[in-house]
Amino acid sequence: MAESFAAPIEDFFCHNTACPGHGKRGHGNVYFRGWSGRDKKIRRVYCRTCKRSYSERKGTALERSRLPPDKVVSVLDHVREGVGVRATSRLTGVSRDTVSRYIALAGDQAKNLHDGLVAFSPRDP
């Protein structure tokens, strides 16, 4: 069973930097290849070009996460609203270290997304 906020497979790309399809969305080189995770709810994505498989969570704040996705979203929503690490820990029921780890992961993901979007934005002459 897929998660309720699952993106279409066409929105994914190959994460292998040596692959000619790396970073290219919607090129038809990736497809659904099964399920992974404890409850078999995480999709596996396979690249036809380089023959590598990876989790749909690769490169996101949810990569290798043991918390349920809704709990991670709750933690990050609290932080986004300006709630401190200790208060977020109390409100969500996760440790302070876990809150800090997800802040770092989400920050890295946001930076990568920003860099990727800025790289493709039009430049001023």
Residue frames as a rotation matrix with the C-alpha (Angstrom) as fourth column:
MET 1
0.576 0.817 0.000 0.00
0.817 -0.576 0.000 0.00
0.000 0.000 -1.000 0.00
ALA 2
-0.290 -0.708 0.645 1.50
0.686 -0.623 -0.376 3.31
0.668 0.333 0.666 -1.07
GLU 3
-0.590 0.023 -0.807 1.68
0.664 -0.553 -0.502 6.31
-0.458 -0.833 0.311 1.22
SER 4
0.396 0.918 -0.008 -1.00
0.766 -0.335 -0.548 8.93
-0.506 0.211 -0.836 0.72
PHE 5
0.706 -0.172 -0.687 1.45
-0.297 -0.953 -0.067 11.61
-0.643 0.251 -0.723 -0.44
ALA 6
-0.020 -0.739 0.674 3.40
0.467 0.589 0.660 9.37
-0.884 0.328 0.333 -2.83
ALA 7
-0.027 -0.116 -0.993 4.70
-0.687 -0.719 0.103 11.08
-0.726 0.685 -0.060 -5.96
PRO 8
0.942 0.326 -0.075 4.26
-0.264 0.587 -0.766 9.48
-0.206 0.741 0.639 -9.38
ILE 9
0.452 -0.806 0.382 7.23
0.596 0.592 0.542 7.36
-0.663 -0.018 0.748 -10.49
GLU 10
0.474 -0.236 0.848 7.76
0.783 -0.328 -0.529 9.78
0.404 0.914 0.029 -13.41
ASP 11
0.898 -0.100 0.429 8.80
-0.232 -0.935 0.269 12.43
0.374 -0.341 -0.862 -10.87
PHE 12
0.703 -0.677 0.217 11.84
0.016 0.320 0.947 10.37
-0.711 -0.663 0.235 -9.79
PHE 13
0.697 -0.575 -0.428 15.27
-0.612 -0.165 -0.774 10.27
0.374 0.801 -0.467 -11.38
CYS 14
0.637 -0.569 -0.520 18.37
0.532 0.813 -0.238 8.09
0.557 -0.125 0.821 -11.20
HIS 15
0.956 -0.286 0.072 20.65
-0.237 -0.599 0.765 9.02
-0.176 -0.748 -0.640 -8.29
ASN 16
0.432 -0.836 0.337 23.71
0.708 0.547 0.447 7.34
-0.558 0.046 0.829 -9.80
THR 17
0.468 -0.280 -0.838 26.03
-0.301 -0.942 0.147 10.21
-0.831 0.183 -0.525 -10.83
ALA 18
-0.651 -0.757 0.059 27.73
-0.240 0.279 0.930 7.96
-0.720 0.591 -0.364 -13.40
CYS 19
-0.219 0.678 0.702 24.42
0.769 0.563 -0.304 7.26
-0.601 0.473 -0.644 -15.18
PRO 20
-0.903 -0.071 0.423 23.52
0.367 -0.639 0.676 9.27
0.222 0.766 0.603 -18.31
GLY 21
-0.023 0.985 0.171 19.98
0.456 -0.141 0.879 9.51
0.890 0.098 -0.446 -16.86
HIS 22
-0.430 -0.207 -0.879 21.17
0.903 -0.109 -0.416 11.06
-0.010 -0.972 0.234 -13.58
GLY 23
-0.702 0.156 -0.695 18.94
0.219 -0.881 -0.419 13.94
-0.678 -0.447 0.584 -12.50
LYS 24
-0.880 0.399 -0.257 16.61
-0.402 -0.339 0.851 13.65
0.252 0.852 0.459 -15.52
ARG 25
-0.555 0.777 0.298 12.95
-0.103 0.292 -0.951 13.44
-0.825 -0.559 -0.082 -14.55
GLY 26
0.401 0.902 -0.158 10.28
-0.325 -0.021 -0.945 12.13
-0.856 0.430 0.285 -16.89
HIS 27
-0.199 -0.556 -0.807 12.68
-0.965 -0.034 0.261 10.49
-0.173 0.830 -0.530 -19.36
GLY 28
0.702 0.614 -0.360 11.16
-0.668 0.743 -0.035 7.04
0.246 0.265 0.932 -18.98
ASN 29
-0.130 -0.852 -0.506 14.38
-0.430 0.509 -0.746 5.53
0.893 0.121 -0.433 -17.64
VAL 30
-0.931 -0.162 0.326 13.00
-0.363 0.319 -0.876 4.73
0.038 -0.934 -0.356 -14.16
TYR 31
-0.064 0.945 -0.321 10.11
-0.442 0.261 0.858 2.51
0.895 0.197 0.401 -13.16
PHE 32
0.332 0.325 0.886 8.50
-0.943 0.149 0.298 0.89
-0.035 -0.934 0.356 -10.11
ARG 33
-0.216 -0.516 -0.829 10.25
-0.513 0.782 -0.353 -2.32
0.831 0.350 -0.433 -9.07
GLY 34
-0.018 0.266 -0.964 8.56
0.572 0.793 0.208 -3.49
0.820 -0.548 -0.166 -5.88
TRP 35
0.757 0.391 0.524 8.30
-0.232 -0.589 0.774 -2.61
0.611 -0.708 -0.355 -2.23
SER 36
-0.311 -0.835 -0.455 10.76
0.383 0.328 -0.864 -2.35
0.870 -0.442 0.218 0.66
GLY 37
-0.457 0.094 0.884 10.73
-0.707 -0.642 -0.298 -1.43
0.540 -0.761 0.360 4.32
ARG 38
-0.931 0.049 0.362 9.36
-0.259 0.610 -0.749 -3.21
-0.257 -0.791 -0.556 7.35
ASP 39
-0.150 0.971 0.184 5.73
-0.048 0.179 -0.983 -2.90
-0.988 -0.156 0.020 6.23
LYS 40
-0.558 -0.162 0.813 6.51
0.749 0.323 0.579 -3.04
-0.357 0.932 -0.059 2.50
LYS 41
0.576 0.786 -0.224 5.19
0.646 -0.606 -0.464 0.50
-0.501 0.123 -0.857 1.99
ILE 42
0.192 -0.605 -0.773 8.29
-0.368 -0.774 0.515 2.12
-0.910 0.186 -0.372 0.47
ARG 43
0.973 0.227 0.039 8.53
-0.040 0.332 -0.942 1.88
-0.227 0.916 0.332 -3.31
ARG 44
-0.045 -0.976 0.211 11.72
0.340 0.184 0.922 0.73
-0.939 0.113 0.324 -5.03
VAL 45
0.797 0.206 -0.568 12.68
-0.391 -0.540 -0.745 2.62
-0.461 0.816 -0.350 -8.18
TYR 46
0.207 -0.703 0.681 14.81
0.541 0.662 0.519 0.97
-0.815 0.261 0.517 -10.89
CYS 47
0.224 -0.240 -0.945 16.85
-0.655 -0.755 0.036 2.73
-0.722 0.611 -0.326 -13.59
ARG 48
0.903 0.169 0.395 16.80
0.166 0.712 -0.683 0.98
-0.396 0.682 0.615 -16.96
THR 49
0.787 -0.613 -0.066 19.95
-0.414 -0.446 -0.794 2.81
0.458 0.652 -0.605 -18.06
CYS 50
-0.190 -0.946 0.262 22.43
-0.833 0.014 -0.553 1.89
0.520 -0.324 -0.791 -15.32
LYS 51
0.100 0.342 -0.934 20.48
0.035 0.937 0.347 -1.09
0.994 -0.067 0.082 -13.89
ARG 52
-0.913 -0.383 -0.142 20.51
0.167 -0.035 -0.985 0.27
0.372 -0.923 0.096 -10.32
SER 53
0.147 0.971 -0.188 17.68
0.535 0.082 0.841 0.22
0.832 -0.225 -0.508 -7.83
TYR 54
-0.914 -0.402 0.058 17.01
0.178 -0.524 -0.833 2.63
0.365 -0.750 0.551 -4.96
SER 55
-0.371 0.778 -0.508 14.35
0.865 0.091 -0.493 3.67
-0.337 -0.622 -0.707 -2.49
GLU 56
0.246 0.557 0.793 11.83
0.731 -0.644 0.226 6.36
0.637 0.524 -0.566 -3.36
ARG 57
0.943 0.108 -0.316 13.10
0.316 -0.597 0.738 8.09
-0.109 -0.795 -0.597 -0.21
LYS 58
0.071 -0.991 0.113 16.67
0.985 0.088 0.150 8.39
-0.158 0.100 0.982 -1.53
GLY 59
-0.669 -0.472 0.574 17.90
0.580 -0.815 0.007 11.96
0.465 0.337 0.819 -1.22
THR 60
0.178 0.780 0.600 15.08
-0.062 -0.600 0.798 13.05
0.982 -0.179 -0.058 1.10
ALA 61
-0.351 -0.237 0.906 14.79
-0.860 -0.300 -0.412 13.71
0.370 -0.924 -0.098 4.82
LEU 62
0.600 0.659 0.454 12.95
-0.775 0.620 0.123 10.37
-0.200 -0.426 0.882 5.06
GLU 63
0.330 -0.542 -0.773 15.88
-0.444 0.633 -0.634 8.32
0.833 0.553 -0.032 3.74
ARG 64
-0.469 -0.505 -0.724 16.67
0.238 0.718 -0.655 5.51
0.851 -0.479 -0.216 6.21
SER 65
-0.476 0.382 0.792 14.04
-0.786 -0.589 -0.188 6.88
0.394 -0.712 0.581 8.57
ARG 66
-0.864 0.217 -0.455 12.59
0.352 0.906 -0.236 4.56
0.361 -0.364 -0.859 11.16
LEU 67
-0.678 0.667 -0.307 9.91
-0.040 -0.451 -0.892 7.01
-0.734 -0.592 0.333 12.22
PRO 68
0.043 0.766 0.642 6.57
0.894 0.257 -0.367 6.94
-0.446 0.589 -0.673 10.43
PRO 69
-0.535 -0.299 0.790 6.43
0.737 -0.623 0.263 9.62
0.413 0.723 0.553 7.72
ASP 70
0.437 0.769 0.467 3.60
0.377 -0.628 0.681 11.50
0.817 -0.122 -0.564 9.49
LYS 71
0.744 -0.252 -0.618 5.76
0.607 -0.130 0.784 11.76
-0.278 -0.959 0.057 12.65
VAL 72
-0.373 -0.919 0.128 8.69
0.873 -0.300 0.384 13.17
-0.315 0.255 0.914 10.65
VAL 73
-0.279 0.368 0.887 6.37
0.564 -0.685 0.462 15.68
0.777 0.629 -0.016 8.98
SER 74
0.786 0.593 -0.177 5.02
0.458 -0.366 0.810 16.66
0.415 -0.717 -0.559 12.41
VAL 75
0.275 -0.786 -0.554 8.56
0.793 -0.140 0.593 17.23
-0.544 -0.602 0.584 13.73
LEU 76
-0.654 -0.606 0.453 9.49
0.756 -0.494 0.431 19.37
-0.037 0.624 0.780 10.72
ASP 77
0.119 0.779 0.615 6.20
0.560 -0.564 0.607 21.29
0.820 0.272 -0.503 10.84
HIS 78
0.803 0.137 -0.581 6.89
0.590 -0.329 0.738 22.26
-0.090 -0.935 -0.344 14.45
VAL 79
-0.168 -0.949 -0.265 10.40
0.755 -0.297 0.584 23.41
-0.633 -0.102 0.767 13.58
ARG 80
-0.513 0.023 0.858 9.10
0.752 -0.471 0.461 25.33
0.415 0.882 0.224 10.55
GLU 81
0.509 0.808 0.297 6.69
0.483 -0.554 0.678 27.18
0.713 -0.202 -0.672 12.84
GLY 82
0.036 -0.615 0.787 9.58
-0.399 -0.731 -0.553 28.29
0.916 -0.295 -0.272 15.04
VAL 83
0.930 0.266 0.256 9.16
-0.344 0.375 0.861 25.81
0.133 -0.888 0.439 17.88
GLY 84
0.094 -0.974 0.207 12.48
-0.995 -0.095 0.001 24.99
0.019 -0.206 -0.978 19.54
VAL 85
-0.398 -0.368 -0.841 14.16
-0.464 0.871 -0.162 21.60
0.792 0.326 -0.517 19.62
ARG 86
-0.999 -0.011 0.031 13.20
-0.032 0.465 -0.885 20.79
-0.005 -0.885 -0.465 23.21
ALA 87
-0.339 0.940 -0.034 9.58
-0.622 -0.251 -0.741 21.87
-0.706 -0.230 0.670 22.79
THR 88
0.080 0.319 -0.944 9.32
-0.943 0.331 0.032 19.95
0.323 0.888 0.328 19.50
SER 89
-0.757 -0.436 -0.487 10.70
-0.247 0.881 -0.404 16.90
0.605 -0.186 -0.774 21.30
ARG 90
-0.865 0.472 0.168 8.04
-0.111 0.147 -0.983 17.18
-0.489 -0.869 -0.075 24.01
LEU 91
-0.114 0.904 -0.412 5.18
-0.797 -0.331 -0.506 17.87
-0.593 0.270 0.758 21.59
THR 92
0.226 0.170 -0.959 6.00
-0.888 0.441 -0.131 15.06
0.401 0.881 0.250 19.17
GLY 93
0.818 0.117 0.563 7.31
-0.448 0.743 0.498 12.46
-0.360 -0.659 0.660 21.61
VAL 94
0.747 -0.664 -0.046 10.70
0.447 0.552 -0.704 11.99
0.493 0.505 0.709 19.96
SER 95
0.345 -0.689 -0.637 14.13
0.837 -0.081 0.541 12.63
-0.424 -0.720 0.549 21.45
ARG 96
0.661 -0.192 -0.725 15.96
-0.206 -0.976 0.071 15.94
-0.722 0.102 -0.685 21.08
ASP 97
-0.448 -0.890 0.086 18.70
-0.216 0.201 0.955 14.16
-0.867 0.410 -0.283 19.13
THR 98
-0.324 0.426 0.845 16.11
0.832 0.553 0.041 12.86
-0.450 0.716 -0.534 16.69
VAL 99
0.769 0.596 -0.233 14.66
0.451 -0.763 -0.463 16.35
-0.454 0.251 -0.855 16.20
SER 100
0.290 -0.752 -0.592 18.17
-0.466 -0.651 0.599 17.73
-0.836 0.102 -0.539 15.58
ARG 101
-0.597 -0.523 0.608 18.97
0.208 0.632 0.747 14.94
-0.775 0.572 -0.269 13.12
TYR 102
0.076 0.710 0.700 15.82
0.948 0.165 -0.271 15.62
-0.308 0.685 -0.661 11.09
ILE 103
0.773 0.086 -0.629 16.54
0.018 -0.993 -0.114 19.35
-0.634 0.077 -0.769 11.09
ALA 104
-0.208 -0.946 -0.248 19.97
-0.431 -0.139 0.892 18.62
-0.878 0.293 -0.378 9.60
LEU 105
-0.578 0.032 0.816 18.57
0.570 0.731 0.375 16.16
-0.585 0.681 -0.441 7.05
ALA 106
0.485 0.839 0.245 15.80
0.803 -0.317 -0.504 18.51
-0.345 0.442 -0.828 5.97
GLY 107
0.568 -0.359 -0.740 18.26
-0.235 -0.933 0.272 21.40
-0.788 0.020 -0.615 5.77
ASP 108
-0.566 -0.807 0.168 20.57
-0.131 0.289 0.948 19.41
-0.814 0.515 -0.269 3.50
GLN 109
-0.304 0.550 0.778 17.62
0.871 0.492 -0.008 18.40
-0.387 0.675 -0.628 1.33
ALA 110
0.729 0.598 -0.335 16.39
0.453 -0.787 -0.419 22.01
-0.514 0.154 -0.844 1.11
LYS 111
0.114 -0.788 -0.605 19.88
-0.420 -0.590 0.689 23.18
-0.901 0.176 -0.398 0.09
ASN 112
-0.734 -0.392 0.554 20.13
0.247 0.606 0.756 20.51
-0.632 0.692 -0.348 -2.62
LEU 113
0.126 0.870 0.477 16.67
0.933 0.060 -0.356 21.38
-0.338 0.490 -0.804 -3.92
HIS 114
0.707 0.091 -0.701 17.49
0.050 -0.996 -0.079 25.09
-0.705 0.021 -0.709 -3.95
ASP 115
-0.288 -0.915 -0.281 20.78
-0.368 -0.165 0.915 24.50
-0.884 0.368 -0.289 -5.76
GLY 116
-0.622 0.105 0.776 19.05
0.611 0.686 0.396 22.30
-0.491 0.720 -0.490 -8.32
LEU 117
0.458 0.872 0.172 16.30
0.825 -0.345 -0.447 24.82
-0.330 0.346 -0.878 -8.98
VAL 118
0.568 -0.315 -0.760 18.65
-0.196 -0.949 0.247 27.79
-0.799 0.009 -0.601 -9.14
ALA 119
-0.517 -0.819 0.249 20.90
0.019 0.280 0.960 25.91
-0.856 0.501 -0.129 -11.58
PHE 120
-0.528 0.380 0.760 17.98
0.837 0.387 0.388 25.69
-0.147 0.840 -0.522 -14.02
SER 121
0.443 0.714 -0.542 16.61
0.586 -0.688 -0.428 29.19
-0.678 -0.128 -0.724 -13.54
PRO 122
0.598 -0.197 0.777 17.08
0.672 -0.404 -0.620 31.81
0.436 0.893 -0.109 -16.25
ARG 123
-0.148 -0.749 -0.646 20.01
0.898 -0.375 0.229 34.14
-0.414 -0.546 0.728 -15.71
ASP 124
0.783 0.337 -0.522 20.03
0.171 -0.925 -0.340 37.88
-0.598 0.178 -0.782 -16.10
PRO 125
0.680 -0.541 0.495 22.14
0.611 0.044 -0.790 39.14
0.406 0.840 0.361 -19.04
